[in-house]
């Protein structure tokens, strides 16, 4: 009986922590990472600020948890799309398209997690999130290269370059704002995917075919 009570307590604590992170995510998605402060997060979660501090002693702890949660979810979505593809080159195209589409659908949140300036002690978490993304792209590039679908190349540097290009092209300061135009949004995602495939050495006709064949995730799936 004591074990069951302890298990219920742990579940309740985990649920409260998830609710706090979810509230922080909503605020970041609306107004960016700078708006993620303890008091507004507590209000959004419907709890006292002191309760938030029990789970996250500093704002940086909360921001780090938010970044990790979003990063893990995006990586899971990329892997699902890539693993469902019929081959390694199609898997690479699916990974690129899925990331680009999800970032474009929620640019404010993506910018908060992957690009918005943060305090120094959180920057290491930001870099780890970007590193995990690059590692996933590297795995897909390596598989496609080893399968003879791409020219011989170093998958690691190529994946880092892809990560930077996609983030800059989607949420960088010069990225076009096409959020209110579905056609232009789709064009942006497909253009960046095509650019990435060409850069890796996929011949143009094949790259265009992959982009056309790769289904964009629905907007509700990109949350």
PyMOL commands that set and color helices and strands:
alter all, ss='L'
color gray80, all
select helices_A, chain A and resi 2-31+33-35+38-45+49-55+59-83+88-105+107-114+120-146+155-171+182-199+204-213+219-222
alter helices_A, ss='H'
color red, helices_A
deselect
rebuild
show_as cartoon
